Amino acid sequence: AAAAAAAAAAAAAEPQQQGPGQLALEEGIAVLASYGRLGFCPPPEFCLGVQEQLVGGGAEECSPAQLTALMVAVGRLRCPQHPGFFGAVLARVRGVLGRFSHADLAGFLSACKQLQFTDEPGAGAWLGEFEQEVALKADTFTADSAARTLRCYASMPHRPSSQTIQLLSNRFAAAPSQLHPGLLASSVWSWGVLGFNPGRRVLEHMLQEAGASMGDFLPREKTKFIWGLASLRAPPTEAFLRAFEQSVASTLSEFSAFDLVTVVWSYSMLRMAPDEALAASVFLRIREGVGSLTLIGLLNTLWSLATLGHEDAALVQALLDELQGRRAQLKSHHYVKIFHQLHKMEWEPDEELTSLMVDEVTQGAHLLSGSFVRNILVACAGLDIEPGAAFMEAVRRRQLEVFDEFRFVPWLNDSLQAYSELQGIPLALLPEEYEDRVTYLEGILKGDHSHVGEGWAA
């Protein structure tokens, strides 16, 4: 092995003098793998030469480790690819898949993801075969290989079975040594993306491991870990939460504004209030970097403020100013989100923002789902907004199109309450029985006012 590595290094040092045609395929792969580890790309003709040897029949002599090393190198170096390269590799892989180790399986899958072969039409067939091998050998996986494989599955269209995910997840609790922060963060993040809860035993193990090493986590790793928990609606233990908050507070200046938005969003999803002093410091940092946030970041911050009940008038105003400055990006559903949160915070919007909302929702009401229709009606009623006839007609038309959603009792009641306030219908005129209330709302939406009394005219 040492002699092969030395030969590869020597060949890598002089690619111009010793091209791939002068090297056996095994040596060419070793040289390319050395380049990959160095992060330095050799001349394109060298990369293509190695691939041509493989496409020309050399693949049949390659071992799983060599195939994986070649794929990893091509992925890292972004080498130019021979048209038949992946087809030749995949044909050989399918023939020797039973000989792949856990490291080969994880490495090959990661390289395929990096090269976007997993996203190509028809990839599901070979990915299904690959997954069967992963599940079969899951008990041999190290925690690192399991985490790498889960991260790949979280980033590709192919969705593995719950059994495969569970088998890989079980490897973390079985690990003989402490798990490192990057592995912990990426694994919990992967579960969040996949929407898979690995069970109490595995989660408690991960929380214990993370709490013990939280001081070694990078800011982005802390963010990914708490985001994964929030996406699973998996509340952390008190011990983990103490370690997490202490670590965030001590490294606050190292977080980006967007990462801090993710932190408060995660607390909001978990319906947990962070330490008051920490929350104030985090929201202050977000306010200082509000201009760097994406549109989603701005909306998530507003939602988190409303959900956590944190009062910060300066931040709310900064968010609204920034959103108005990006009015060209705002669609009808964005305005509904904004006004829904303002209603929850009892924050009165200014005339300019209200006018922008009314215009955009009037034009885009046909794109709103039932929940958005309900939210904008409730927000307008609660904030005493008089949106005008065109707005109301557009919203009523859309509500009628998705009327079945409003047979849900809470939405039915909210709609009737909102129309009572917006259209001046006395509450005493609203029927009490469920079917009568459904019919009453449908009459409002269809413009049949014969049964609603004098309140409608008012």
N, C-alpha and C positions, 0 to 999 in steps of 0.2 A: 504494500500500500504506500509506503514511504517512497519507494522507487518510482511508482506511478505518479505520485504527486510531484516529485522532483522533475520527472520528464515533462509533465503537463506545464509546470512553471517555466521550464526552459523553452518549450515550444511557444508558450504564450508570450514570452519576451521577444520572439522574433517571428511574428506571423507573416511578415512580408517575405522572409527568406524560406520559410517552411510552410507552404500552403496546405490545405486539407487533403489535396490529392496525394501528398507525400506522407500522410499520416493514416494509420488504420483508423476506422470509425471509432473504436474504443478510445484511442488517444485524442481524436478530434473532439469527442464529447467531453473528455476530461479537461482539455484546454478551454473549451467554451464555458464549462462549469467554473473553471478558475477565474475566467473573465467575469462571470456572473457574481462570484463572491467578492471580487475586487470592485465591481460596479463600473468597469471600464469596458466600453464596447470595442471589439476588434474590427478590422476592415469588413465591410459588408460582404465582400467576396468570400471571406473566410467562413462567415456564418452560413451563407448560402451553400458553400461547398460541403460543409458538414451535413446539411440537410439533404443535398443532392445524393450523397452517399447513402443516407438513410432511405430516401424515396426509391433509390435504385435497387433496393433489395436488402440493404444492410440492417434494416429494422428487425428482420427475422433473427438476427444474432444478438439483439440487445436484451439485457436483463431489465427487470422492473426498476432497479436502482438507476441504471443508465438512462432509461426512458424518462424517469422523474427528474434526474439531474439536467437532462437536455431541456425539458419543458420549463423547468425553473429558470435556467439560464436565459432562454429565449424570452421568457416573461419579464425577467429583471432588466435585460438589456434592450428590450424592444427591438430586437433584430428584425431585419427584413425577412419575410417568410416565403419559402418556396410554395407554390400553389398546392402541391400534393403533400406538404409536410404533415399537417395534422391528420389527414386521412391515413397516412402510413403509420404514424404513431398510434392512432386509435385502433387500427386493425391488429397491431402487435399487442397492444394493451389488452384487448379483449381475449386474445389467445393465451395470455399468461396472467390474467387477473388473479387467479388463485394463488399465485406466488408473491403478490404484493404484500409487503409488511404494512403495519399501521402508519409508519413514517412515509412510505411510498404513497399510500392512499391519500394521506393528508396533503403531502407535497404536490402530488400530481393534480389533485382537485383544486388546490390553491393556484397553481400555475394556469390551469384551464380557465379559472375565473378571471385571473388577471389579464389573460389574453382574450377574454370574452367568448371563448368557445362554448361556454355553458349557456350563453344567451342566444345561440344560433338556432334557427328552425330545425326541429328534429333531434335536438340535443337530449330531450327527455328520455329517448330510448337507451342511449348508453349511460346516462346518468342514473337511470333506474337499475341497470346492471351493476353499476359502480356502488350504488347505495346498498344493494343486497350484500355485496362483499364487505362494506363498512359494517353493516349490522351483524354479519356473521363473525367478524373479527373484533367487534367492539370491546370484548373483554381483554384484548391485548393492547388496546390503545393507552398511551400515557396521557396524562392530563393535558400536556402541550398539544399532542396530536388531536385529541378530542376537541379542544378549544379552537384549533385551527380549522378543523372540519366544520364545526358549528358556525364559525364566522363565515365560511364559504357559503353554507346553505342559507344563511341569513341575507346573503348579497346576490342571490341568483333566482331566476324564475322558478326553477325546480323546487318543489316543496317536499322535503322528506317526510316519511311517516312519523307519527308520534312515537312509535316504538323505537325507531332509529334514534330520534332525538333523546329519548329517555335513556337508552343504552349508553349513548355518548355522555350524557349528563351525569350518569352514575359514576363515571370514572373520576370525577372531581372528589367525591367523598371517599373514594378508594385510594387516592394519591398518598404515597408514603411520606412525602415531605410537604412543607408549606408551599402554597401556591403563590406565584408572583403577581404583583398588581396588574400587569398588562393582561395576563390570562384571566384573572378574576373579572376585570372590567369588560373585556371583549366577550366573555361567556355570558354574563348577565345581560349585556347589550344584545347579544344574539337571541337569547330567549325572548327579550322584549320585542325584537323585530319579528320573530317567528310566532309570537303570541302563545308561547308554550311555557307552562309552569311545571318545573321539574319535580315539584313535591316538597313538602316541608323539610324532610331530612337533608336533601341536597341544598336547599336555600339556606337553612340554618348553618350548614357547614360553610357555605360561601360567605355569609354574613360574619361568622366568627373569624374566618381567615382574613376578610377585608378589614374588619375592625382592628385586628391585631397588627396589621401592616399599613394602616391608612396614612401614616406619616410618610410612607414611601411612594404613595400614589402621585402621579402627575395630575395637574388640574383637569385635563381632558379625560383621564381615566376615572377620576371621581365623578365627573359629569356623566360619563357613559354608564357607570355602575348605578347611580341613583336614577337615571333615566330608565334603565332596564327594569328596576324594581317598580317604578311608577307605571310603566307600560303594562306590567303584569298585575298591577294593583296589589302588590305584595308588600305590606308594611314592614319596615325594618325593625330590628330589636332595639331596645333602649341603649344597650351597650354600643351597638354599631352607630346609632344616631349621635351619641355623645362624641364618639371618635370622629365621625364625619364632620360635625359642626365645628369641633375644635380645629380640625385640619383645614377646613374651608376658611375659617376666621384667620388662621395664622398665615395663610397663603393667598389671601383675597386679591392682592395686587397682581398675582400671576394669572388670574382668570380673565378670559375675554368677556366682553359684555354679553355676547350670545351664549356662552357657557353658563353664565350666571342666570340668564333668562331660563335656561334649561333646568337649572337647580330649583328655582322658585316654581317653575311649571311642574316639576316632579313633586314637590311638596303639595301643590294644589291638587294634583291628580290623586295623591295619597290621602287627601283631606287631613293633612297634618300641618300645624303651624310651626315654623322654625322659631328658634330663640329670637326674642324681640330685637335685641341688640344686633344680632347677626342679620336679621331681615332688614333692619334699617340701613346697615352698612352695605348689604348686597344691592338693595334698591337704589342707594345713592350712587354706587358704581355703575349701575345700569343707566341711571339718568345721565351720568357724565359721558357715557358712550352711546347714547340713544341714536345718534346719527349713523353709527356703524351697523345698526341692526337691520336685518332683512324685514320684509313686510310681515312674514310669519312671526319673527321675533317681536315686533311691535305689538301685534295682536295678542300673542301669548303673554306678554307682559301685562297688558291691560286685563286679560282674563285672570291672570294670577293675582293681581291687585284686588279685583272684585271677589274672587273666590276665597282668598285668605283674609279678606276684610282689612287689609293693611291700608292705612290712610297716608297718602303722600301726594298732596295737591300739586306740588311742583312737578313730580314725575308724570302725573296724569296729563297735566297741561303740556309738558314736553312731548309726550306721546301723541297727543292730539295735534299739536303743531307739526310734528314730523309726518303724521299721516296725511294731514291736509296738504303738506308740501309734496306728497306723492300721489296726489289725486288721480293722476293719469293711470296709476296701477290699480286703483280701487274699483272693484265691481260691486254689484248689488249685494252679494253675500258677504263681502267684506264690511260694507256699511251696516248690515244687519248685526254682524258680530260686534262692531263698535258700539252701536246704540243699545244692544242687549246688555253689554257690560256697564255702560253709563247708567242705564236704568237700575241695575243692581246696586251701583254705587250712589244712586240718587244725585248724579252729577248733571247739571243742566248744560246742554251743549249750546254753543253760540249759533247765531243765525246763519253764518256762512256754512258751517259744517252741516247744519240741519238742511239747508237748501241743497247742498251737494247730495246728501242722502236721499232726499225726496226725488230729485231728478234722476238719480241712478237707479233707484228701486222702481220708479215708475217705468223706466225703460227696460229694466231687467227682471221684473217680477216673474216673468214666465220661466225663469231659470231657477227659481227658489224651490227648495224642498218644503214639505209641510212644516217641519220644525222651524225653518227660517221664517215662513209666513207667520206662524204663531209668535215667534220672538219679536218680529218687527211690529206686529199689532200691539202686543203687550208693552213694548218699549214706548211706542207713540202715545198710548193711553196713559202710561205711568209718568211720562215726562211732559204731559200736557202739550203735545205737539199737534198742530192742526195741519196735516199734510196736504189737504186739498182734494178736490173731486177726482182729478186724473189719477192721483196716487191710489186713492181708495178703490177706484174702479179696477185698476190693474191688479191690486192685491186681492180683491174679491174674486176676480176672474181666475186668478191662479189658485186661490183657495178652493174654488169650486172644482177645478181640475184634479186636485188631490184630496177631494172631500172625504174619502174613506179614512184617511189618516186622522180626521177630526172626529171620528166616532169614538176615539180614545177619550175617556171621560175628562181627565185633566185638561187636555187641549180643547175639548168642547167647552168646558167651563171658562177657560181663559179667553177663548174667542168671544163668547157671549159677553163676558165682563168688559172686554176691550171695545166691542161694538157699542155696548151700552154707554161707555164714556165718550167714544169718538163720535157717535151719531146721536147722542142725547136720548137714548131709549131708557125710560125708567126701569130700574131693576124689578119693580113690582109687576111689570108686564112679562117678565121672563118666566116661562113655565117651569114646573118643578120636576115632572116626570122625564126620564131619560129620552124616550122616543119623541116626546113633544119638543124637547130641547133640540134634538137633532133636526127635526122638521123646521123648527123656528130658525135655526142657523141657516139651513138650506134656503129658506125663504128670503133671508137677508141677502144672501149671496146671489140669488137669482133675480133680485129686484122686485120680488113679490111682497109689497108692503101692506097688503090688505089685512093681514092679521096681526100687525105689530102695534097698532094703536097710534095715538097722536104723538107719542114720544118720537117716532121716526121723523116726522115732519119738523120737529123742533131741532 
